[in-house]
């Protein structure tokens, strides 16, 4: 196989480590362009000496970006943030950073650019995260015609910030919120700890396994006929917010009260959470929850890439067991 070089921006993150493991297994040399190089050092032992090269790159520094993509065959942009801090804003990273990468890749003669965005990316969204992701897609396609867009739903896996967050919260709180459902709910007859939820249980999600997203990127990377298309990646099952909470509680073997939390009240709580170094909820995330996070009808997806998506029920037990009473040793009574 012809030797290839792939530059992965944001490669030290959750999805990045799974993608890089697959890239090096194919003998590809990987440049891992990250804000802080020390955050990517853990990747180096994955394969042969020199096969993984961490690089310190500020995506708004055009010269640094140009050096990172120079001589690369493919560039993959995984950069994304869930909340803003100082100069690390949605506009700076999702739009300006994505455009800088695409522009540098085009000037360097890179053959292929893969931009990882998100389901719900829309320049007209009322949520800044989705709005800037949508504008970032447009900026990339304008700067690098033929770029491939990958839009995953919520990604889950051992290092995720989705199921892990809810499972962790279940260890310390007797009550878990279901954001977006009206309050007060109607109490179920004969139960002090169960409520009837109006509507359909809140926002819809279609969680997709991190390994499937990494495989999707690899398929696009290895098949030039996939270039220039947009793929929306979701798992085999659509869940409501309430069903996500119930699934998590079933995996961690804990009983907690699920209480509806309307958007307006969630935003008030989020305002105070934003003062934390790593907020567990922001007002923009609440705004994002007003939109279902599922694959659009007719969109290209995992099956079009020849991938059968893994079900959450088959993966979650492999890493959520640590939140059970007794951890991995806990055995549910028959």
Order of alpha helices (4+ residues) and beta strands (2+ residues): beta-alpha-beta-beta-alpha-beta-alpha-beta-alpha-beta-beta-alpha-beta-beta-beta-beta-beta-alpha-beta-beta-alpha-beta-alpha-alpha-alpha-alpha
